[in-house]
Amino acid sequence: MVTREDRRDWLRQLRGAVYRGDGAAIVGLLAAGEPLPVWQLIGDGVATALAHRVDGAARLAADCATALRGRDWIGDVELAEQLDGLAGTGPMPLLRPLSVDLELLTEILEGDPLTTRGALDLQTGEVWPRLAIEYAEEDGVDVEAPDFEDGDRFRWVDGDSRDGYRDMVDFIDTVADARLGERLRDAIRGRGAFRRFADTLGRSSQDELSRWFEWSGERKRGRARAWLADVGCRVASR
């Protein structure tokens, strides 16, 4: 029986391998058993394994692309097409490869629109949060601050927390426990909905809380990927 700790450890190892760009470790983790349905994260890992020409990566790419298309969340088709292109089973999307930190990009995209903003460097893939931009422009650094108004190099990134709220609504529909579902619907009413939602899940079911973090992380990663595609870019394989 796979325990919560097993799931957490597997996910931690996968995240670490994707972050390091360790294609062999990624293939080993995915080949060891039935993976968690974190297909956005898995897809980034498989893309790395393909770039490193790791044995078994092409088969995993086909499986992941099929799973992504079957799920069909925002950003899933974009990643499936990228995997097809890397594996040579389809055309490569005509998008500029950038070494983008998707998790940092999601922090801006999913933030409060009144307080969160940033910029993406279309040349380097560097994500500039608002505070980093303010420091570079106002407090001064040893080198000249980039021109963030240069539309050929930078694209502004604005926050929008509405998608995150819809994720909570959609997740509640997948909760089998009807009473927990009702408590969650009460929790997301009014200000502080995100915190109350997580607190309610944590008090009721650690398994459901873990599933929520996996679900939410996948939705955010997919939206960031779709946003990149809209500006003509994709995540470069490590």
N, C-alpha and C positions, 0 to 999 in steps of 0.2 A: 504493500500500500504506500502510495506517495504521500508524504506528510507535508504540512505547511512549511516546515523547515527545509525539506527537500526542494520544494518549489522555490523558496527564497534563495537557497544556496545555488541552485541551477541558474536562476535569473541573475544573481550577483556575478557568477562566473561568466555568463554570456555577456553581460554589460562590460565587464573588465576586458574580455577578449576583443569585443568590438572596439572599445576605446583604444586598446593597444594596437589594433590592426593585426591580431594574431589569427591568420586564416586557418592554420592547422588546428588550433584549439577550438575555433568555432565549429569546424567540421566534426571534430571529436565529440563536442557537446551535443550537436544535433543528431549525430548518428547513434548516440548512446541510448536513445529511447524516444518516446512520444514527446515532442516539445510542447511548451506552453504556447497558447495562441497569440504570441507577441510578434506577429508577422512583420510589422514595420521594423522592429529591432533585428529580428532574424534576417530580414532582407538586406539590411545594411551589412550584417556580418557575412552573409553569403556573397554579397558583392565584393567584399574584401578577399574572401577565399578564392573567388573567380580570378580576381586581379593577380593573386599569388599563384594561380594555377595549381591549387591543392586538389589532390585526387578526391573524387566524390563530390566536388563542389557543383559540377554541372547538374547532377541528379537532384541535389538539394535545391538548386535554383529553379528547376522545373516544378518541384513540389511546392516551393514557396510561392512562385508565381501563380500556380493554380489556386492555392489557398487565398492569396490576396484577391484574385479576381472573384472567387466565390464569396468572400466576405464583402468586398466592394464598398469599403468605407472611403472617406475622402483621403486622397493620396495613395490608395492601394494600387490603382491601375497604373499610376505614374511609376511606382516602384517595380511593379511586375514587368512593365515595358523596359525598364532599365536592366533588369535581370535577364530578360530575353536578349537584349542587345549585347550584354557582356558575355552571355553563354553562346552567342552566335546562332540562336534559334529565332531571331527576329531582328528588325532594324534597330539601330541605336537611336534613341530619341535625340533630336537636334537641339540639345540644351547644353549650356556651358557648364562644365564640371567645376565645382568649387568645394574647397575643404571647409565646409560649414559645420559649426557645432549646433546640431539641431536642437539639443536641449536648451542651450542658451537662447536660440532664436524663439523657441516656444515660450520662454519666460516673458519675452516682450509681447509676442502675438497674443498671449492669453491673459495679459495683465489688465489692470484698470485703465481704461482709455483716458482718464483724467490725469493719471500720474505716470503712465508707462509709455515710453517711446524710445526708439533707437534707430540705428542705421546699419545697413549691410554693405560692406565693401565688395563691389562686383568684380574687382580685380583679384583680391586675396581670399575672399570668403570670410574675413573677420567680421564678427558681430560686435557692434558698439552699443552698449546700453546707454541710456540717457545720462546717467551720472558720469560715465567715462567721457562722453561728448562734452559735458559741461566742464569737466576738469581740463580737458585738452584745450577748450576754447577760452575759458575764463581764468583758470588758476595758473596756466602756463606750464610748459614742459621744456625739456632741453632741445627738442626739435620742433619745427613749425607744425602747428595743428593742421590736419587734413582739411580740405575744403568740402564740408559735408553737403554743400549746396551744389556740388558738381554732379549733375544728373547722369553723366556718362559713367561715373565711378561709384556713386553711392545711391542707394535706394532707401528711403525712409520706411521704418517699420512702426506701425501703430498698434497699440493694445486694444483688445476687445474681449471682455470676459463673458459675452453672451454665449459663445460656443461652449465654454466650460459649464455654464448653467444648463444648457441643453443636454450635455453629456450626463449630468446628474439625473435629469428627467428620464432620459433613455435608459440609463442603468437601472433605475427603479423598476422599470417594466420587465427587467430580466431577473429580479429578485423573487425566488420561489416562495419565501415566507411572506404571506399576505400581511400579517401584523407588522413585520419589520418594514414592509413597503409603505404602509400607512404612516408609520413614525417618520420615515425618510421624507415623505411628501410634506409632512408638517415641518420638518427641519429646514426645508429649502424655501420657506416663506419668509420674506423680509431680508433685512440686512444681516450679514454674517452667515449667509446660507452655506457657503463652502465649509466653514469651520464646523458648524452644527451638523452638517451632513457626515463629515468624517468622524466626528465625535460619536454620533449615533451609531454608525457602522461599527466603530471600534468597541463600543460597550456591548453591542449585540452579537457580533460575529467577526472574529479576527480573519476567518477565511474569506468572508465577503469583503472585508476591508482590503485584504491583499488583492482580491479579484478586482476591486474598484481601482486600485493604483495601477494594476496592469492595464485595465480597460482605458483609464484616463490617459495614461502614458502613450498608449497606441493611438488614441484619437488625436492627441496633441501633435505627436510626431508626424502623423499623416497630414494634418492641416498645414504644418510647417513645410512639408515636402510639396504639397499642392501650391502653397504660396510661392515657393521657389520656382516651380514650373511656370507659374503665371508671369514671373519676371524673367523667364528664359534661362533658368539655371537648374542644376541637379546636384546632388551630393556626390562629390568625387570619392571613388574607392580609395581606401587607405593603402 
